[in-house]
Each structure stands twice: as C-alpha cells, then as structure tokens.
C-alpha cells in the first residue's frame, strides 16, 4: 500500500479509480470528516488541478483514518 507524507501527516492510498468515481468517493469521505488527497499521474499540470483529467487517480486518506475510510466505503449507499 502506497504511503505519502503530506504536511507532516502520513497518508495511505485507499484506492485507484477513474476521476469521476474518485470525486464521488472523495465527497462521501469528506462528508464524514475524512480528509482526502487525489493524485493524478501528472502532478503540476493544469488539467490535474482543474479536474479536467478523467483517467485513473489515486485517492489518499490519513493513515490514522484508513480503517474508518474503508468502513465508510463498505456501507451501502442509500
């Protein structure tokens, strides 16, 4: 499992998915108070920051909240 240190906080990769799917997961997790970082294969390009890249992206969450994030994804969507 990939790990990143972001602003001194360890993050773990939760999943890789197409950008539209990852954005939906991100919104769901952030609604639960779980911070999310999306990482495209092209860091620094405007398409990545603007959200116009629709290919696969990695979704990272704080390592301490990984279990909660996984549990949230396992819940049924109403």
Buried (B, 14 or more C-beta within 10 A) or exposed (E): EEEBEEEEEEBBBBBEBEBEBBBEBBEBBEEEEBBBBBBBEEEEEEEBEEEEBEEBBBBBBBBEBBEBBEEBEEEEEE
